[in-house]
Structure formats: structure tokens, C-alpha cells
């Protein structure tokens, strides 16, 4: 496993600070499992087994899906799909890559997956400034007056 240097900026990051404590623990555990390129398998069963090997009796796949969604919503992680399989990329890692990526990186022809929980935020950005080569598929805003 590569050696990681975690910068103290993580302690003052507003995106990380916006996470609940268990969501932050998930994110920090994920940081120790991803390869140099920040890529990893995004299936909840793999996340559960890889990040919580001694807690598989208490941590559920639903927990991992919820925590992953929180990290997506905090703009810490991008989840995308290639050939029907979900992958994730930690954003803004700035780690030095010392090897070829173990997982496929996001490309223009990959499908970005949506968060699994409903968001109460209207997003009007079409392209992410964090990853310039990925087109972001943004759902149209929902008129709340129609649903009330």
C-alpha cells in the first residue's frame, strides 16, 4: 500500500467539516484504500468489506451507500460508471501517482451516477471545474409548488 501524506488542510476543509462524524470516518478510511490516482470500486459490498473488514457484522451496505452519497454531495467524491460497473474518484487529492491506475479513470464517455438520496439543492453547473474531462449530467430543477 502506498504511503499517504495527509495535509492538515483536511482539518479546516469546509467540505469535510460538513460531513457527519461517521461520514468523515468513511471518507478517511477510503483515503487509505484508493490507489495513487484516487480511484476505487464503488460497489457498496466492496466498500463495506474493504473499509470495515473487522466490522462487517455491524456496518451494512446501506451504511456505506449513505456515507458515499454524503461524500458525493459534499463534492469530495465523483462516482461514475464504465461498462455497467460503478467506480469512484476522490477529488482534489493531489497525490503523486507512482503507478498506472488500477481502476479505469473517468472519461468523456463514462456515465456519471447520481446520488442515491434526494437532494434539496438546485444545481446550475453543467461541467465540474474539479474534473474538466467529465461531462456532468444535471437533472432539471423540480418546481416544488407542483408537488405541494
C-alpha positions as CSV (number, residue, x, y, z in Angstrom):
1,X,0.0,0.0,0.0
2,X,1.4,3.4,-0.9
3,X,2.4,5.9,1.8
4,X,-0.1,8.8,2.0
5,X,0.7,12.2,3.3
6,X,-2.5,13.8,4.7
7,X,-2.2,17.5,4.8
8,X,-3.5,19.4,7.8
9,X,-5.9,21.3,5.5
10,X,-8.3,18.4,5.9
11,X,-8.9,19.7,9.4
12,X,-10.1,23.0,8.1
13,X,-11.9,21.9,4.9
14,X,-15.4,23.2,4.9
15,X,-16.4,20.2,2.6
16,X,-15.0,17.7,5.1
17,X,-16.4,19.6,8.1
18,X,-19.9,19.4,6.5
19,X,-19.9,15.6,6.9
20,X,-21.3,13.9,10.0
21,X,-18.7,12.1,12.1
22,X,-19.4,8.6,10.6
23,X,-19.4,10.0,7.1
24,X,-16.0,11.6,7.7
25,X,-14.6,8.3,9.1
26,X,-15.9,6.6,5.9
27,X,-14.1,9.2,3.8
28,X,-10.8,8.9,5.7
29,X,-10.9,5.1,5.6
30,X,-11.5,5.4,1.8
31,X,-8.4,7.6,1.5
32,X,-6.3,4.8,2.8
33,X,-7.7,2.3,0.3
34,X,-7.7,4.2,-3.0
35,X,-4.8,3.9,-5.4
36,X,-2.5,6.8,-6.1
37,X,-4.9,8.1,-8.7
38,X,-7.7,8.3,-6.1
39,X,-9.8,5.6,-7.9
40,X,-11.6,2.7,-6.3
41,X,-14.5,0.3,-6.8
42,X,-17.8,2.0,-5.8
43,X,-19.9,-1.1,-5.1
44,X,-21.3,-1.0,-1.6
45,X,-20.4,-4.6,-0.9
46,X,-16.7,-3.9,-1.9
47,X,-16.6,-0.7,0.1
48,X,-18.0,-2.5,3.2
49,X,-15.6,-5.4,3.0
50,X,-12.6,-3.2,2.2
51,X,-13.1,-0.3,4.6
52,X,-14.6,-2.2,7.5
53,X,-13.0,-5.7,7.5
54,X,-13.4,-6.1,11.3
55,X,-16.9,-4.6,11.4
56,X,-18.8,-6.4,8.7
57,X,-21.2,-7.7,11.4
58,X,-22.2,-4.1,12.3
59,X,-21.6,-2.0,9.2
60,X,-24.2,-2.5,6.4
61,X,-24.0,-1.9,2.7
62,X,-26.8,0.6,3.3
63,X,-24.5,2.5,5.7
64,X,-21.8,2.6,3.0
65,X,-24.2,3.8,0.4
66,X,-25.4,6.6,2.7
67,X,-21.9,7.7,3.6
68,X,-20.8,7.6,0.0
69,X,-23.8,9.7,-1.0
70,X,-22.9,12.2,1.7
71,X,-19.3,12.4,0.3
72,X,-20.7,12.9,-3.3
73,X,-23.0,15.7,-2.1
74,X,-20.0,17.3,-0.3
75,X,-18.1,17.3,-3.7
76,X,-15.4,15.1,-2.2
77,X,-16.0,12.1,-4.5
78,X,-17.1,11.6,-8.1
79,X,-18.9,8.3,-8.8
80,X,-19.1,7.2,-12.4
81,X,-19.9,4.0,-14.4
82,X,-17.9,2.3,-17.1
83,X,-19.3,-0.8,-18.8
84,X,-22.0,-1.1,-16.2
85,X,-19.7,-1.1,-13.2
86,X,-19.5,1.8,-10.7
87,X,-16.2,3.4,-9.8
88,X,-15.3,6.4,-7.7
89,X,-12.7,9.1,-7.7
90,X,-11.6,11.1,-4.7
91,X,-11.4,14.7,-5.8
92,X,-8.6,17.2,-5.1
93,X,-6.1,14.6,-3.7
94,X,-3.0,16.0,-5.4
95,X,-1.2,12.7,-4.7
96,X,1.8,11.9,-6.8
97,X,0.9,8.9,-9.0
98,X,3.7,6.3,-8.9
99,X,2.0,3.6,-10.9
100,X,-0.6,3.0,-13.6
101,X,-4.2,3.3,-12.4
102,X,-5.7,0.0,-11.1
103,X,-9.2,1.1,-11.9
104,X,-10.4,2.9,-15.1
105,X,-10.4,6.7,-14.7
106,X,-13.4,8.7,-15.7
107,X,-13.6,9.7,-19.3
108,X,-15.9,11.7,-21.5
109,X,-17.9,8.6,-22.5
110,X,-18.5,7.3,-18.9
111,X,-21.8,7.8,-17.2
112,X,-21.8,9.8,-14.0
113,X,-24.1,8.2,-11.4
114,X,-26.5,10.3,-9.5
115,X,-26.6,10.4,-5.7
116,X,-29.0,7.8,-4.2
117,X,-30.8,10.2,-1.9
118,X,-32.9,13.2,-2.8
119,X,-31.1,16.5,-2.7
120,X,-32.8,19.7,-1.7
121,X,-30.2,21.7,-3.6
122,X,-30.6,23.2,-7.0
123,X,-27.5,22.8,-9.1
124,X,-27.0,25.0,-12.2
125,X,-23.5,24.0,-13.1
126,X,-23.1,21.8,-16.2
127,X,-19.4,21.0,-16.0
128,X,-17.4,20.3,-12.9
129,X,-14.4,22.6,-12.6
130,X,-12.7,19.8,-10.5
131,X,-12.6,17.3,-13.3
132,X,-12.5,19.1,-16.6
133,X,-12.8,16.0,-18.8
134,X,-16.1,14.6,-17.4
135,X,-19.4,15.9,-18.6
136,X,-21.8,16.2,-15.7
137,X,-25.4,15.2,-16.3
138,X,-27.5,17.6,-14.2
139,X,-31.2,16.8,-13.6
140,X,-33.6,19.7,-14.3
141,X,-34.8,21.7,-11.2
142,X,-38.0,20.5,-9.7
143,X,-40.8,23.0,-9.2
144,X,-41.8,22.5,-5.6
145,X,-45.1,24.3,-6.0
146,X,-46.3,21.5,-8.2
147,X,-45.7,18.9,-5.5
148,X,-47.3,20.7,-2.6
